[in-house]
Amino acid sequence: MSNNHTAAKVMLVGFSERQQALFAQLFKQSDYQGFTLVDTAPVDVAIVDLDASNSEHQWQEFRHNFQTTPAITVSLTPQSHKGPYWLSKPINPHALKSLLISLNPRNTSADSLSKAQPSTHIASFAYAADAIRHKGKLDHVRRCSNSDLSFHPKAAVETYQVDDYLEGKLKYVITKANKTPLRLRGYLHGEPLPGELFILPESHRIATNIKPHLLRALSLINLNHEKASLEFVPFTQPVPPLETTMHWHTFLWQLSLWTSRGRLQHSILPTQAITLTQWPNFTLLSEFPYALKLAACLARNGCIPESMSNKQEVPLPYVYSFLSATHSLGLLKKHTETDTQPMPAAARGLFQRMLKRLTTGQP
């Protein structure tokens, strides 16, 4: 990776030798082939540890020497005064990669991103069919085995109908599920599904042996436009042991992020004011860049998506993906008025206490 002259140069600031060694191992993976770690200038992006004993001095020194270099700050608690790009510890490698991509000056053109990711349902289907047909044996399919959002920069002008995707079917079945397990059954252009997936209503869990990159491929398929069929059917036999089980909210959240790809669900109007009805449980749900920041914004007041994007300095596709995922879990309240709405007093007090703990580290 270090011999790739087009790779973005990333510098670590304030990390121990052991932590630097862990980063070095992470950056050797194929998912990070567009980045290389460096110790000296020039630098494209920096990752700064805010929990080091002399972090304040190191931050000031870094900003003095690299005044215009974007920095991703990491800490156990939010430190918003240290810049707009923050990740919580332990660092989610997929969230880190997604944020690095968004800050990478060497690979941010619309052309390069559109070549890397399909931008229409036809291209998405071609990727999905290829992935499932070869069962992940192709190198370019392996590199898609991650949970970053991977949206086209212009995706925020689009909406999608959730019922046309696996996400919508899963969401509907979960709300109607009784005690009987359900099995995902279907085909794609005559090809069988690349594994098993079961809904276990009694434990509120999903069990599957379908690989993440193939699940992601399935999430991209518009079932109304392609020769594909996916449905959940009752399964009365004992469910076989599968390699992956998770809470169904964890699965649905990730599926929604993959499906939305920076788009807004059709049932959410871009001019609607929106509030959170409940703080997302990030112990179950995977974080991604700006997720905490967006949750905090929606917890305080009702927000219109574009207005929230401008005020919080968050790219609109991230806003749309966050709103789509929280809506799939039933965590949003949509207001009929287009003006921002204050939270009810009781809910506002609860959220304020939670936000205070998040931002100050108080118990």
C-alpha angles and dihedrals in degrees: 000000000000091000093059104105092198094056117114113246115237125191126199117218125193099359124135121245091257092052091047089053090053091050089049090055091047093051091053090066119102091243088067097045090120092063137061130189117239135179100206141038140318095067129174100187134006131207111208127195110218094186097066117116093247096031095132092056092044091049092051091047092048092050091048092053097036107032098164101031113114112239131203108208121203129194144139091259131030116276102185094170089067094068140294099278112076135156127189124234131282085051116231103225092210092052089047092051092047091052092046089053091051091051097040108116091193097060111027101104118121089235096055094046094046089053091050095048132033111250101193134050089249093057090042090054092049090054092046094048091048092049095049095042092055095036091229096305094128119091094228090053092053091055089059090061097109139091102239116127096245099191131164112252090241094048092102091075089064134078129197135208105237094204089066092066140060087257091065094048092049092047092051094046093049092055091050100037121128126183097296117100116239128215126209109236129179151096140242117217088332093311117124119236113275095243144334131301125185134184111217105197098184092059096029090234142131120223120195145150094198109121117246095246090052092048087052089051090052090050091061097057116108101212093202095058105039139059092258137116128195126172140155116235131183114268114204098177124085109284109244118238109264130192098243129047127166142157109282091236089058090052096043092048092054092043090053093051091051093046098045096050090184095322129121123238110253093237091063114077116217088225095052123109110233135194134185116250092193136012110256111251100239090183085071101027124067113243123226132184113307094003095124092042092052093046090052091050094050091045093059102043144353110272138195109226098238092042090050090050092053098043096044094039091233120144109254095238089062089051092050094048091048092050092047093051095045090047091054089056092048094246098127133084115201118208124211092222120078093218119093115269127216118233118252111268096249094047092043091054092051093048092046090055091049092048091049090055092047095050100038102032092235117158 
